[in-house]
């Protein structure tokens, strides 16, 4: 059994997730905390729940999902982990910050470890399979708990929408293939925790998503 805490951070309204076990071991996924108030809200929650942060994971390395990588890394002594194919995405994060007029962006540390498709991660007995779901970003991955029927999906699938494909490394047909062949292979009662917006389910998106019906 594990718990999920969601924060909505930055002008991009990005969803940052903390997954934590009953014993208090925690993973931070896609830290988008940008200003001091957002960073404080993250650390206050971790302190209140008496959590021990053991991993920093990125579904992909677009600017809004790595805003807080350096802060989390320095605060909790963990280095980011992401897919090797998203190194080029990480390389241009600071350039993207300038393009969007975002000041004060702090470059993320480099990966401690490159996560691989079909790898399984363990959070105190809670297994998470890694799905390779490119299209929004070349090295995009999702974390799947079959036991609790949960997907931490990043910017692949949203409620009644999909990730944008007009950024460097994006490709529409690749994204649609990832959704149909990876995410839609899961049962309809899986809940998708997306990188932006509210949660949805695989079943709902199969029926109601205008990009996929």
ABEGO torsion letter per residue (X at the ends): XBBBBBBBBEAAGBBBBBBBBAAGBBBBBGBABABAAAAAAAAAAAAAAGBBBABBBBABABAAAAAAAAAAAAAAGBBBBBBAAAAAAAAAAAAAAAAAGBBGBBBBBBBABBBBBGBBBBBGGBBBBBBBBBGABAABBBBBBAAAGBBBAEAABBBGBBBBAABBGBBAAAAAAAAAAAAAABBAABBBBBABEBBBBAAAAAAABAAAX
